[in-house]
Amino acid sequence: MSGSAAFFDAVKTRRSVYTITPESTIPDEKIEQIIAEAVKHAPSSFNSQSSRAVLLLGDEHKKLWDITLNVLREIVPAEQFPATEAKIKGFANGHGTVLFFEDETVVKDLQTKYALYQDRFPVWSQHASGILQFIVWTALETEGLGASLQHYNPLITPQVLSTWNLPSSWSLVAQLPFGKPSAPAGEKTFEPVEGVRFKVFGKQ
């Protein structure tokens, strides 16, 4: 199998898996290694390396979703809350959660240093985070873990920063709860690619 074929096998396997269990298919040390390698090697504009990640396991993982549930309890209409609670408890039932942040200090320093592009650095920062999220998500999937990307920020950001004593310059971007899948991902449909989502010019 060619290098690109193996890569795309991993890309195709990565799906949103919402039904997860507390078990893991690999040791926690391997999960830590995967995330650390992703943080180290994920590309970023101007090599800013602005992305940050936090791995929550065990009670710390459950604490995140308790925080989220309590925040949502205050704003979700009562008649809708049971469905919201079931969803959040589903995430809490997983093995762990990866939190993704962008360090705004790095972004602001680049805006000062390269004033010509200052309006672009926040956008490029989000690009860098997206790439890191994809790498971690796909790598965990190749190890037999299921995950889904969630975005309860900025609602939970203040409590996340205070609970885990994280720098105030860290802006929460996404949360990735993961665990051993207990049900397959849903069916995925595709819009036409050739000529619609992908065009080629200058082909000989």
C-alpha positions as CSV (number, residue, x, y, z in Angstrom):
1,M,0.0,0.0,0.0
2,S,1.4,3.4,-0.9
3,G,2.0,6.1,1.6
4,S,-1.0,8.2,0.5
5,A,-3.3,5.2,0.5
6,A,-2.5,4.4,4.1
7,F,-3.0,8.0,5.0
8,F,-6.4,8.2,3.4
9,D,-7.5,5.0,5.0
10,A,-6.9,6.8,8.3
11,V,-8.7,9.9,7.0
12,K,-11.7,7.9,5.9
13,T,-11.9,6.0,9.2
14,R,-12.1,9.2,11.3
15,R,-15.8,9.8,12.1
16,S,-17.9,11.4,14.7
17,V,-18.6,8.7,17.3
18,Y,-21.0,9.7,20.0
19,T,-21.6,6.4,21.8
20,I,-18.5,5.7,23.8
21,T,-17.5,3.8,26.9
22,P,-15.0,4.4,29.7
23,E,-12.7,1.8,28.3
24,S,-9.7,2.5,26.2
25,T,-8.1,0.4,23.5
26,I,-4.6,1.7,24.3
27,P,-2.8,2.6,27.6
28,D,-3.0,6.2,28.7
29,E,0.7,6.7,28.2
30,K,0.1,6.0,24.5
31,I,-2.7,8.6,24.4
32,E,-0.3,11.1,26.0
33,Q,2.4,10.3,23.4
34,I,0.0,10.8,20.5
35,I,-1.2,14.2,21.7
36,A,2.4,15.3,22.5
37,E,3.6,14.3,19.0
38,A,0.6,16.0,17.4
39,V,1.3,19.3,19.3
40,K,4.9,19.2,18.4
41,H,4.5,18.5,14.7
42,A,1.3,20.2,13.7
43,P,2.0,23.0,11.2
44,S,1.2,26.6,12.0
45,S,1.6,29.9,10.1
46,F,4.9,31.6,10.7
47,N,5.7,28.5,12.8
48,S,3.8,30.3,15.6
49,Q,3.2,27.1,17.5
50,S,0.3,28.8,19.2
51,S,-1.8,25.7,19.8
52,R,-2.1,24.2,23.2
53,A,-3.7,20.9,24.4
54,V,-4.9,19.5,27.7
55,L,-5.7,15.8,28.3
56,L,-8.3,15.1,31.0
57,L,-8.6,11.5,32.3
58,G,-10.6,9.8,35.1
59,D,-12.3,12.2,37.5
60,E,-10.8,15.2,35.8
61,H,-12.5,14.2,32.5
62,K,-15.9,13.8,34.4
63,K,-15.4,17.1,36.1
64,L,-15.3,18.9,32.7
65,W,-18.7,17.5,31.7
66,D,-20.1,18.2,35.2
67,I,-19.1,21.9,34.6
68,T,-20.6,21.9,31.2
69,L,-23.8,20.4,32.4
70,N,-24.2,22.9,35.2
71,V,-23.5,25.8,32.8
72,L,-26.1,24.6,30.4
73,R,-28.6,24.0,33.1
74,E,-28.8,27.7,33.6
75,I,-29.5,28.6,29.9
76,V,-31.3,25.6,28.3
77,P,-35.1,25.7,28.5
78,A,-36.4,23.1,31.0
79,E,-38.3,21.2,28.4
80,Q,-35.2,20.7,26.3
81,F,-32.8,20.0,29.2
82,P,-33.4,16.2,29.4
83,A,-32.0,15.7,25.9
84,T,-29.1,18.0,26.6
85,E,-28.3,16.2,29.9
86,A,-28.3,12.8,28.1
87,K,-25.9,14.2,25.5
88,I,-23.5,15.6,28.0
89,K,-23.6,12.4,30.1
90,G,-22.8,10.5,27.0
91,F,-19.6,12.5,26.6
92,A,-18.9,12.1,30.4
93,N,-19.2,8.3,29.9
94,G,-16.1,8.3,27.7
95,H,-12.5,7.5,28.8
96,G,-11.2,11.1,28.5
97,T,-11.3,14.5,26.8
98,V,-8.8,16.5,24.9
99,L,-9.1,20.3,25.3
100,F,-7.7,22.4,22.5
101,F,-6.7,26.0,23.0
102,E,-4.9,28.8,21.2
103,D,-2.5,31.0,23.1
104,E,-3.6,34.6,22.4
105,T,-0.3,36.0,23.7
106,V,1.5,34.3,20.8
107,V,-1.1,35.6,18.3
108,K,-0.9,39.2,19.7
109,D,2.9,39.1,19.6
110,L,2.8,38.2,15.9
111,Q,0.3,40.9,15.2
112,T,2.7,43.4,16.7
113,K,5.8,42.0,15.0
114,Y,4.1,41.7,11.6
115,A,1.6,44.5,11.5
116,L,0.9,44.2,7.8
117,Y,-0.8,40.8,8.5
118,Q,-2.3,41.6,11.9
119,D,-5.9,41.0,10.9
120,R,-5.0,37.5,9.5
121,F,-3.2,36.1,12.5
122,P,-6.4,35.2,14.5
123,V,-7.7,33.4,11.4
124,W,-4.4,31.6,10.9
125,S,-4.4,30.6,14.5
126,Q,-7.8,28.9,14.1
127,H,-6.4,27.1,11.1
128,A,-3.5,25.8,13.2
129,S,-5.9,24.6,15.8
130,G,-8.1,22.8,13.3
131,I,-5.1,21.0,11.9
132,L,-4.0,19.8,15.4
133,Q,-7.6,18.7,16.2
134,F,-7.7,16.6,13.0
135,I,-4.3,15.0,13.7
136,V,-5.2,14.0,17.3
137,W,-8.7,12.8,16.3
138,T,-7.5,10.8,13.4
139,A,-4.6,9.3,15.4
140,L,-6.9,8.2,18.2
141,E,-9.3,6.7,15.6
142,T,-6.5,4.6,14.1
143,E,-5.9,3.1,17.6
144,G,-9.5,2.0,17.8
145,L,-10.9,4.9,19.9
146,G,-14.1,6.8,18.9
147,A,-14.4,10.6,19.4
148,S,-16.5,13.6,18.5
149,L,-15.5,17.3,18.4
150,Q,-17.6,19.6,20.6
151,H,-17.7,23.3,21.1
152,Y,-19.1,24.4,24.4
153,N,-16.8,27.4,24.5
154,P,-16.9,30.2,25.3
155,L,-19.7,29.3,27.8
156,I,-17.4,27.0,29.8
157,T,-14.1,28.8,29.2
158,P,-13.8,30.8,32.4
159,Q,-14.5,27.7,34.6
160,V,-12.1,25.5,32.6
161,L,-9.3,28.0,33.0
162,S,-9.9,28.4,36.7
163,T,-10.5,24.8,37.5
164,W,-7.2,23.6,35.9
165,N,-5.3,26.8,36.7
166,L,-4.5,27.5,33.0
167,P,-3.1,30.8,31.7
168,S,-5.7,33.4,31.0
169,S,-4.3,33.9,27.5
170,W,-5.4,30.4,26.5
171,S,-8.5,30.6,24.5
172,L,-10.6,27.4,24.5
173,V,-11.4,26.3,20.9
174,A,-12.8,22.7,21.1
175,Q,-13.3,19.7,23.2
176,L,-12.8,16.1,22.0
177,P,-14.4,13.4,24.3
178,F,-13.2,9.9,23.4
179,G,-13.5,6.3,24.5
180,K,-14.1,2.8,23.1
181,P,-16.9,2.9,20.6
182,S,-20.0,1.0,21.7
183,A,-21.9,1.7,18.4
184,P,-20.7,2.6,14.9
185,A,-20.8,6.1,13.5
186,G,-23.9,7.0,11.5
187,E,-24.1,6.9,7.7
188,K,-22.1,9.6,6.0
189,T,-23.3,11.1,2.7
190,F,-21.3,13.1,0.2
191,E,-22.0,16.0,-2.1
192,P,-20.6,15.7,-5.6
193,V,-16.8,16.4,-5.7
194,E,-15.7,16.6,-9.3
195,G,-16.7,19.8,-10.9
196,V,-18.6,21.0,-7.9
197,R,-16.3,21.0,-4.8
198,F,-13.1,20.3,-6.8
199,K,-12.1,21.9,-10.1
200,V,-8.9,21.4,-12.2
201,F,-7.4,23.9,-14.6
202,G,-4.5,23.4,-17.0
203,K,-4.7,19.6,-17.2
204,Q,-2.7,18.3,-20.2
